């Protein structure tokens, strides 16, 4: 091989190698909630509300607002599914419980309610595991958002150890 061709080949390999190392940083590792845990959170939320005599829907979304589990209790209205999902989405968007956001940002509540998939109402609770925001649970159907939120918190408390240790470092 001629020295100039060899030199060009070496420079080319160096250029490719350096571009690969830059591209490797473009890969993002995300921590988000899985299907089984989502299903169990939704189920435990419904069970917690049933104990209080409420028939609700519970929707769990991942950190991107994608539905991972949606359950409607037998006597809950079909509309509660959509409202629960929108509450969960609001929680993911704000990364705070929807009731906290509602109190803090009453000034923009009406505008946000016009965005498809969001609703500013109490009843959306964030799900944190190992310090990561991994999703949210939205609840609708109890007589008041505070009661919706309470059912979600009971479920998250019941599953707290499992949620906390679900993150692999």
N, C-alpha and C positions, 0 to 999 in steps of 0.2 A: 504494500500500500504506500502511496506517495505521502510524504510528510504533510503536505497541505490538506489532503483529504482526511488524514488521520486527525489533524488539528481541528478541522471542521466537525468531524464526528465527535471528538471530545467536547468541544464547545456546545454542540447540539445536545449531547447527553447531560451536560451541566445545566443547560437551560431547561430541559425537560424535568430534571430532578428538582431544580429550585421551584419550578411552577407547581410540581406535585406537592411539595411541602406547604406551599401557600394554599392550595386547594383543600388540603386535609383539614385546615382550620374552618372550612366552610361547612363541615358536617356538624350538625347540632344533635346532641343527645338530650332528649326530653324525658322528663319523668311525669307520667300521667296515670290516671286510674284505669285499672283493668276491668274486664267484663264481670268477673265473679264478684269482686269487691263491690262494684257498682250495683249489681243485682241484690246483694245482701244488704247494702245500705238502704236501697229503695224498699225492700221487704221489711226490714226492721223499723223503718219510718212508718210504714202503714200499720204495722203491729202496735207500735207505740201509740198512734192516734186511735186505733181501735179500742185500746184499753181505756182511753178517755171518752169513748163513745162517738168518735168522729170518723167519718168515711172520707178518705182523701186520695189524692194521687201524689206520687213521688217520682220525680225525674232526676236522674243523676247524669250530669254532663262532664266531659273531660275538661282539661285546662284550655281547650280551644273552643268550647261550647258545643261539642258534638255529643249527641245523646248516646250514652252507654247503657242506660237501663231506664225503662219507663213502666211503672205499674199503677193501675187504677184499682182501688178497692171496689168490691162488688156494688156497693150502693153510692159510689161517688159519681157525680155528674161527668159526662164526657169532656166538658169544658175545663175541668180541673187539670187534665193532662197538659193542655196548652199553656194554661196559666202557670203551672208548676215549672214547665220547661223555660218559660220566659223569665221567671224569678231566678232560676238557676243561671241562665245566661247573663242576667243583670249582675249577679254575684261574680261571675267570671270576668265580666267586663270591668267591674270596679275593683275586684280583688278584695272585697270586704262584704260582709253579710248585707243582704239587700235592705234590711231594716235600718242598719247603721247608715248606709248610703242614702236612703230616703230622708232620714233626719238631717244629714249633713248637707244634702244638695237639693233641697226643696225648690231652689231657684231654677233648676233645669229639669225637674221631674216631668212636666208636661211634654217638653220637647222629646225626651228620651222615650216616653210612652208611644210616640209615633214611629219609632224605629222598629221595623219588623223583627220579631224575636225577642224583644226586651219589654219588661214592664217593671216600673219602680213601685214595688209593694214588698212588705215584710213577708218572709217565708223562704228566702234563699240563704243557705248557709255554706260557707266555703269548707272545703275538705283539704286538710294539710297533713302531709306525711313526711317525717324526717326534715321538716323545715321547708318543704316544697309545696306550692299550691298545685294540687293534682286534679282538682275538679270542684264541683259544687253540687249540692242537692237542693232542689226546689220542691216546695210542698204547697198544695192548694186543696181547700175543701173544708177545713176546720172553720169554726165561726170566729175568724180573725187571724191575721198574719202572725200575731204573737204566738198563737196556739199552733199554727203550722210550723213555725220556727222551733218551738219547744219539742215537737215530735221529732224533727230532724236532729236536734241536739241529743235527745235521748238515744236515738239510734247510733249516732256518732260516738256517744259515750260508751254504749254497750260494745261497740266494735273498736274502741280506741286502741287497744293493744295491737290488734291485727293491723289497723291502719298505720300505726306508728312504725311497725316493723316490716311493712310491706316494701319499703324502699331498700333496694340492694345498692350499696355504694360501689 
